[in-house]
Amino acid sequence: MITQTTRFLDQIRENYMVGVLASRDDYLPRLGDDDEPVTYSEQMDEILFFIKPLSQEPKEMKQVQERTGMSDFYVGFGSKSLSLPIEYKHTTDINRKIKLIRDKLEGKLLLFKPVLTYQERNNRFHKNIDDIIVEEDWIEGVEYLAVPRVNMVPLEFEEKLIAEDPITFEQYNHAMPAPSYILCGDYIYGNIKENQWRIDSSKNHHDRVIISPFTVKRISVTQEEIQKNSGSERPNLVFLDEKFMFTTIADRFDIDGVFIGNWERQANTSTKEIKKEVGDPVPEEEKRPAAQKLDEQAFIRDLENIAKVKKLVYSSEDLINFHTSLKSSALTILSGQSGIGKTKLATTYAEALGLSQEKKTMLIMPISPAYTEPGDILGYLNPTTGLYMPAETGLVDFLIHAQEHDNQIHMLIMDEMNLSQIEHYFSPFISLLELEERERYLHLYSKDSVCHNNQKYKHSIQLKNNLVIVGTMNTDETTKDISDRLLDRANVVVLEKRSFKEIKQELEHFTDSMQKSSGLEDAYGEVYATWKSQRGCWDAFQDSDLEFFDQLDAYISKVDSQKGFSIRNIIRMGDYLNNLPYDFEKEETIINRERAIDLFIKQRVITKIRGPIEIYENLIGTVDGEGEPNGQLYELFSSEEASRISSFEKTKRDLKRKARELSINGYAT
């Protein structure tokens, strides 16, 4: 313990803290002759005073305090800690000396350097002070947050953050806790998690690096605000009112915070012009900054780990398919065998994004068979009382929260959504989700109606791009069929059942060390939008691809024009392919394009092909045993033209299942 601590003694002394003279009501260490905050110690022949800390303390100081039970208070010495009137040196009256110190310190904010003193003879530590400076009057109850200031222009600072270069904090070194805010120019930078910091000791003990810097945000701040809320300032450190930082500033980060990199640099003779916006498409020939490359991959790893901690084992393909579907479609439906973990996957995904019902960023809405109209899940305007009465589902309040906090992803999970007819209770959403965000308004009641609580429940809610909707469904006699209209607007992800042996083996190999996540769950929900591709959907295809899909549409449309490969579906396929997570080390998408096309066709096109043998025998075909179907679609997906695009393994497997159902039951589902 001694060796580890003494290595940091000099580092600790280089930092600053603020505090206030302790009061008589505080539980003070018994070092003097009485329990006063300024006291005489006959044993040391010294006047002592006790300082209560009001800002962050060095990490090592706190660790020693926890191990040894050392006092919370810092001890100063009248003879060497303070600059006092000359009278102090010449008087021998102890009471007079105590009064001089008390008069100087009482009610004042005190800036000082912390000192950790170790006494080898009795193996004891003490918290002392050095270089004390008396500031203005202290406002009772106010505590402070030490915020480092970097002296460079914001553009240069952001470039260093993005490149993961070390940042030097002159008066806030490695001995201090990782800073949660940074001042630079007219900006405060925040949204920084403690475990995003990496200490860089290659040059000195003042350098730190932020990993995954694209979670960092900035807001503007005026010098007047800084001065008004600061208790003390040094050239590279400002002590700001903690309440101001954790309420006013934190709220502004939620509402107005801009992710770093979202700036425009003017062209000049030495630097080429750059315009970078959150979510801008990145040309294939360009490399993204290293930090941005890691974010989505880290999230997928965290998602898989969090699932396994819950004893849930999904295939990597299912997880990535689900993730990509959510990014590229406003509504994703999870289907599969009862008990396979559909709802658990949805809630685990939300947890990995840092969402929760407590934060109002996730809503689990169990669907009742009694739901027959939108009012059952939304509520209604009572014409008698003139009050809007939200439904017990909590959906309206959730949507309002999502509208007001559009920098944060919100996930609605409709559990067992087909227990009732989806097209009835969910009808307003089905059309709205296909519109652009600026047109996506859910109307609760007529704007001309009298509503006395319209300050809280306005006549409409905007469904913004931060809203993600997931539905889970079972396929049994208690559920309703999903219409083609809905299937045309949703990705249906069918989870594959893993073998019991595979599940057991994966959980056995899931060691304690693997259970540690990156710790960025709270940040993922805020950068989620930056993972969405802005590339045009048609850019995902070659002409030969489109010719094949035209042929597919022609086959299906001959049987039923409403079930063909619609323009909406080709657009959604382009979005799906563009949003496949990218592995920058391997320089390829995590699921290859051929496999992704197969998945999309199966879950967006083949799901709609269902019906009696009289209609679908030629299209789907029939099959006995393990043979191949004799239908047109199976032949098309087995053709040479198809093989240039994908093996269509999953699609053909699903067609075999449907052909078998036609043979046995005369009806394909």
Backbone hydrogen bonds, N-H to C=O, Kabsch-Sander energy under -0.5 kcal/mol:
donor,donor_aa,acceptor,acceptor_aa,energy
5,T,1,M,-1.9
6,T,2,I,-2.8
7,R,3,T,-1.2
8,F,5,T,-2.1
9,L,6,T,-0.9
12,I,8,F,-2.8
13,R,9,L,-1.6
14,E,10,D,-0.7
14,E,11,Q,-1.0
15,N,12,I,-1.5
16,Y,171,Q,-0.7
17,M,112,F,-2.7
19,G,110,L,-2.3
20,V,52,K,-1.9
21,L,108,K,-0.5
22,A,50,F,-2.7
26,D,23,S,-1.3
28,L,26,D,-1.2
31,L,29,P,-1.8
33,D,40,Y,-2.6
39,T,48,L,-2.7
41,S,46,E,-2.9
42,E,40,Y,-0.6
45,D,41,S,-1.6
46,E,41,S,-1.6
48,L,39,T,-3.2
48,L,46,E,-0.5
49,F,76,G,-1.8
50,F,37,P,-1.9
51,I,74,Y,-2.9
52,K,20,V,-3.3
54,L,18,V,-3.0
55,S,18,V,-0.6
59,K,175,A,-2.8
60,E,175,A,-0.6
62,K,58,P,-1.9
63,Q,59,K,-2.4
64,V,60,E,-2.6
65,Q,61,M,-2.1
66,E,62,K,-2.2
67,R,63,Q,-1.9
68,T,64,V,-2.5
69,G,65,Q,-2.0
74,Y,51,I,-2.6
75,V,127,K,-3.3
76,G,49,F,-3.0
76,G,74,Y,-0.5
78,G,47,I,-3.0
80,K,77,F,-1.1
81,S,77,F,-2.9
82,L,77,F,-0.5
84,L,82,L,-0.7
88,Y,85,P,-1.8
89,K,85,P,-0.6
89,K,86,I,-0.7
90,H,86,I,-1.2
91,T,87,E,-1.9
94,I,92,T,-0.8
97,K,93,D,-2.2
98,I,94,I,-2.5
99,K,95,N,-2.2
100,L,96,R,-2.2
101,I,97,K,-2.0
102,R,98,I,-2.6
103,D,99,K,-2.8
104,K,100,L,-1.4
105,L,101,I,-2.0
106,E,102,R,-2.9
108,K,105,L,-2.0
109,L,136,E,-2.6
110,L,19,G,-3.0
111,L,133,I,-3.0
112,F,17,M,-2.5
113,K,130,D,-3.0
115,V,128,N,-2.5
117,T,115,V,-0.7
117,T,126,H,-2.8
119,Q,124,R,-3.2
120,E,118,Y,-0.7
122,N,119,Q,-0.6
123,N,119,Q,-0.9
124,R,119,Q,-1.6
126,H,117,T,-2.4
128,N,115,V,-3.3
128,N,126,H,-0.7
129,I,75,V,-1.0
130,D,113,K,-1.7
132,I,81,S,-1.0
133,I,111,L,-3.5
135,E,109,L,-3.1
135,E,133,I,-0.6
138,W,107,G,-2.9
140,E,138,W,-0.7
142,V,139,I,-2.1
144,Y,54,L,-3.4
145,L,240,L,-2.9
146,A,144,Y,-0.5
147,V,145,L,-0.6
147,V,238,V,-3.1
149,R,236,N,-2.2
150,V,183,L,-2.5
152,M,150,V,-1.4
157,F,153,V,-2.3
158,E,154,P,-3.0
159,E,155,L,-2.0
160,K,156,E,-1.9
161,L,157,F,-2.2
162,I,158,E,-2.8
163,A,159,E,-2.0
164,E,161,L,-1.4
165,D,160,K,-2.9
167,I,208,R,-3.3
169,F,167,I,-0.5
169,F,206,H,-2.5
170,E,168,T,-0.6
172,Y,169,F,-1.2
174,H,205,H,-2.4
176,M,173,N,-2.0
182,I,189,Y,-2.0
183,L,148,P,-2.8
184,C,187,Y,-2.4
187,Y,184,C,-1.8
188,I,219,I,-2.4
189,Y,182,I,-3.2
190,G,217,K,-2.4
192,I,180,S,-0.7
193,K,191,N,-0.5
196,Q,193,K,-1.9
197,W,194,E,-1.3
198,R,209,V,-3.0
200,D,207,D,-2.0
201,S,199,I,-0.7
207,D,200,D,-0.5
207,D,204,N,-0.6
208,R,167,I,-2.2
209,V,198,R,-2.8
211,I,196,Q,-3.4
211,I,209,V,-0.6
215,T,212,S,-1.3
216,V,213,P,-2.0
217,K,190,G,-2.0
218,R,258,V,-1.9
219,I,188,I,-2.0
221,V,186,D,-2.4
226,I,222,T,-1.8
227,Q,223,Q,-2.6
228,K,224,E,-2.5
229,N,225,E,-1.8
230,S,226,I,-0.8
230,S,227,Q,-0.6
231,G,239,F,-2.9
232,S,239,F,-0.8
234,R,237,L,-3.6
237,L,234,R,-1.0
238,V,147,V,-2.1
239,F,232,S,-2.8
240,L,145,L,-2.4
240,L,238,V,-0.8
241,D,229,N,-2.8
242,E,143,E,-2.9
245,M,241,D,-2.0
246,F,242,E,-2.6
247,T,243,K,-1.3
248,T,243,K,-0.5
249,I,244,F,-2.5
250,A,245,M,-1.1
251,D,247,T,-2.7
252,R,248,T,-1.8
253,F,249,I,-1.9
254,D,250,A,-1.7
255,I,251,D,-2.1
256,D,252,R,-3.1
257,G,252,R,-0.8
257,G,253,F,-0.9
258,V,218,R,-2.2
260,I,216,V,-2.3
262,N,259,F,-1.6
263,W,261,G,-1.6
265,R,274,I,-1.8
268,N,271,T,-2.1
274,I,265,R,-1.0
276,K,263,W,-1.4
280,D,277,E,-2.5
286,E,283,P,-1.8
291,A,162,I,-0.6
292,Q,289,P,-0.6
293,K,289,P,-1.6
294,L,290,A,-1.1
295,D,291,A,-0.9
296,E,292,Q,-0.6
297,Q,293,K,-0.7
298,A,294,L,-3.1
299,F,295,D,-2.1
300,I,296,E,-2.1
301,R,297,Q,-2.2
302,D,298,A,-2.6
303,L,299,F,-2.9
304,E,300,I,-2.1
305,N,301,R,-2.3
306,I,302,D,-3.1
307,A,303,L,-2.0
308,K,304,E,-2.0
309,V,305,N,-2.4
310,K,306,I,-1.3
311,K,308,K,-2.0
312,L,307,A,-2.6
314,Y,312,L,-0.5
319,L,315,S,-2.0
320,I,316,S,-2.6
321,N,317,E,-2.7
322,F,318,D,-2.5
323,H,319,L,-2.5
324,T,320,I,-2.8
325,S,321,N,-2.3
326,L,322,F,-2.2
327,K,323,H,-1.8
328,S,324,T,-1.7
329,S,325,S,-1.3
332,T,469,I,-2.1
333,I,491,N,-3.4
334,L,471,G,-3.6
335,S,333,I,-0.6
335,S,493,V,-3.0
340,I,337,Q,-1.9
345,L,341,G,-1.8
346,A,342,K,-2.0
347,T,343,T,-2.5
348,T,344,K,-2.4
349,Y,345,L,-2.5
350,A,346,A,-2.0
351,E,347,T,-2.4
352,A,348,T,-2.4
353,L,349,Y,-1.1
354,G,351,E,-1.7
355,L,350,A,-2.8
360,K,357,Q,-0.6
361,T,356,S,-2.1
362,M,356,S,-1.1
363,L,411,M,-2.3
365,M,363,L,-0.7
365,M,413,I,-3.3
367,I,415,D,-2.3
371,Y,368,S,-1.8
376,D,373,E,-1.9
377,I,374,P,-1.5
378,L,374,P,-2.1
379,G,375,G,-0.8
380,Y,389,M,-1.9
382,N,380,Y,-0.7
382,N,387,L,-2.8
386,G,382,N,-2.5
387,L,382,N,-0.6
389,M,380,Y,-3.5
389,M,387,L,-0.5
391,A,378,L,-1.9
394,G,391,A,-1.6
395,L,377,I,-0.5
398,F,394,G,-1.9
399,L,395,L,-2.6
400,I,396,V,-2.3
401,H,397,D,-2.2
402,A,398,F,-2.2
403,Q,399,L,-2.1
404,E,400,I,-2.1
405,H,401,H,-1.4
406,D,403,Q,-0.5
408,Q,405,H,-1.7
409,I,525,G,-1.6
410,H,466,N,-3.1
411,M,361,T,-2.4
412,L,410,H,-0.5
412,L,468,V,-2.8
413,I,363,L,-3.2
413,I,411,M,-0.6
414,M,412,L,-0.6
414,M,470,V,-3.0
415,D,365,M,-1.1
415,D,413,I,-0.9
417,M,414,M,-0.8
417,M,472,T,-2.5
419,L,416,E,-1.7
420,S,417,M,-0.6
422,I,420,S,-0.7
424,H,421,Q,-1.6
425,Y,421,Q,-1.4
426,F,422,I,-2.4
427,S,424,H,-0.7
429,F,426,F,-1.0
430,I,426,F,-1.3
431,S,427,S,-0.9
432,L,428,P,-1.3
433,L,429,F,-2.6
434,E,431,S,-1.4
435,L,432,L,-2.0
439,E,436,E,-1.8
440,R,436,E,-0.6
440,R,437,E,-1.4
441,Y,439,E,-1.6
442,L,440,R,-0.5
442,L,461,I,-3.4
443,H,441,Y,-0.7
444,L,442,L,-0.5
444,L,459,H,-3.0
445,Y,459,H,-1.3
449,S,446,S,-1.7
451,C,449,S,-0.6
452,H,386,G,-3.4
453,N,386,G,-0.5
454,N,451,C,-1.2
456,K,453,N,-0.9
457,Y,453,N,-2.7
458,K,456,K,-0.8
461,I,442,L,-2.2
463,L,440,R,-2.9
463,L,461,I,-0.5
464,K,462,Q,-1.0
467,L,464,K,-1.8
468,V,410,H,-2.9
468,V,466,N,-0.6
469,I,330,A,-1.5
470,V,412,L,-3.0
471,G,332,T,-2.6
472,T,414,M,-2.4
473,M,334,L,-2.3
476,D,474,N,-0.5
479,T,476,D,-1.6
480,K,418,N,-3.3
487,L,483,S,-2.4
488,D,484,D,-2.0
489,R,486,L,-1.9
490,A,486,L,-0.6
490,A,487,L,-0.6
491,N,331,L,-1.6
492,V,490,A,-0.5
492,V,603,Q,-1.3
493,V,333,I,-3.0
493,V,491,N,-0.8
494,V,492,V,-0.7
495,L,335,S,-2.6
495,L,493,V,-0.7
503,I,499,S,-2.2
504,K,500,F,-2.3
505,Q,501,K,-2.5
506,E,502,E,-2.5
507,L,503,I,-2.2
508,E,504,K,-2.0
509,H,505,Q,-1.7
510,F,507,L,-0.7
511,T,509,H,-1.3
514,M,511,T,-0.7
515,Q,511,T,-0.6
515,Q,512,D,-1.1
516,K,513,S,-0.9
517,S,515,Q,-0.5
523,A,520,L,-0.8
524,Y,520,L,-2.1
525,G,353,L,-0.9
525,G,521,E,-1.0
526,E,523,A,-1.3
527,V,523,A,-1.4
528,Y,524,Y,-1.1
530,T,527,V,-1.4
531,W,527,V,-0.6
531,W,528,Y,-1.5
532,K,529,A,-1.1
539,D,536,G,-1.0
540,A,537,C,-1.3
541,F,538,W,-1.5
545,D,542,Q,-0.5
546,L,542,Q,-1.8
547,E,543,D,-2.1
548,F,544,S,-1.6
549,F,545,D,-2.2
550,D,546,L,-2.1
551,Q,547,E,-1.7
552,L,548,F,-2.1
553,D,549,F,-2.5
554,A,550,D,-2.2
555,Y,551,Q,-2.0
556,I,552,L,-2.0
557,S,553,D,-3.1
558,K,554,A,-1.4
559,V,555,Y,-0.6
559,V,556,I,-1.2
560,D,556,I,-2.6
563,K,560,D,-1.8
564,G,561,S,-0.7
566,S,564,G,-1.3
570,I,566,S,-1.9
571,I,567,I,-2.2
572,R,568,R,-2.4
573,M,569,N,-2.4
574,G,570,I,-2.0
575,D,571,I,-2.2
576,Y,572,R,-2.5
577,L,573,M,-2.8
578,N,574,G,-2.3
579,N,575,D,-1.4
580,L,577,L,-1.1
583,D,588,E,-3.0
584,F,582,Y,-0.8
587,E,583,D,-1.3
588,E,583,D,-1.7
590,I,581,P,-2.8
592,N,590,I,-0.5
596,A,592,N,-2.3
597,I,593,R,-2.3
598,D,594,E,-1.7
599,L,595,R,-2.4
600,F,596,A,-2.5
601,I,597,I,-2.6
602,K,598,D,-2.1
603,Q,599,L,-2.4
604,R,600,F,-1.9
605,V,600,F,-0.5
605,V,601,I,-1.8
606,I,601,I,-2.6
607,T,602,K,-0.6
608,K,605,V,-1.2
609,I,606,I,-1.2
610,R,608,K,-1.2
611,G,668,A,-1.4
613,I,666,G,-2.2
615,I,612,P,-1.1
616,Y,612,P,-2.3
617,E,613,I,-1.6
620,I,616,Y,-3.0
621,G,616,Y,-0.9
621,G,617,E,-1.4
623,V,659,A,-0.7
627,G,624,D,-1.6
630,N,622,T,-0.9
631,G,620,I,-0.8
632,Q,618,N,-2.3
633,L,619,L,-2.1
635,E,631,G,-1.7
636,L,632,Q,-2.3
637,F,633,L,-2.7
638,S,634,Y,-0.9
639,S,636,L,-1.3
643,S,639,S,-1.9
644,R,640,E,-0.9
644,R,641,E,-0.5
645,I,642,A,-1.9
646,S,642,A,-2.7
652,K,648,F,-2.6
653,R,649,E,-1.8
654,D,650,K,-2.3
655,L,651,T,-2.1
656,K,652,K,-2.2
657,R,653,R,-1.8
658,K,654,D,-2.2
659,A,655,L,-2.7
660,R,656,K,-2.3
661,E,657,R,-2.2
662,L,658,K,-2.3
663,S,659,A,-2.0
664,I,660,R,-2.3
665,N,661,E,-3.1
666,G,661,E,-1.0
666,G,662,L,-0.9
667,Y,661,E,-1.0
668,A,611,G,-2.8
